[in-house]
Amino acid sequence: MTATPKALPEAVASRSLLDQYLIVLHRLIELAELERSLLDQGVDPGPLSILKPQEALANDYTLLGAALKPKVRLLHEAGLLDVEALEGRIRHLVALTKENRRRRRVRDGATRTRVDAVMQALPDTADDASAIETPNGRANRAAPPVAQAGGLPTRPTP
């Protein structure tokens, strides 16, 4: 398809918006691939290392996508956008995101199972935990910290 001469300047002006969108899409794919790599290694990507930048980029992606949507046909007709390539990149991001979520759910389920097993192995009541006594007949518990004049907590001396 060929753009009309009148539509070409509008398409060229929309190219900047497309470029911004592609940069954000590329960065989201990089973060999703990094998350996948960390999950492969058994490392928790953690909310601070990946999720905060990912949230900001996702917001940008949504806003840019909404602004770009009415201009896609024009950009394609002007030869400035390969719709199939863009669709492939978006599908890749969606697949990575779904796979990472699935893997997090599996990992979280395994963690939950381990925590449940530990919790079941622990004494049922605080009384059972206090059954361990020192030779003087007292329960072996650490004393709570006491604040001194400098404001730093210290343990009381026996």
Beta strands, then each sheet from edge to edge (+ up, - down):
strand 1: 146-147
strand 2: 153-154
sheet 1: 1+ 2-
end
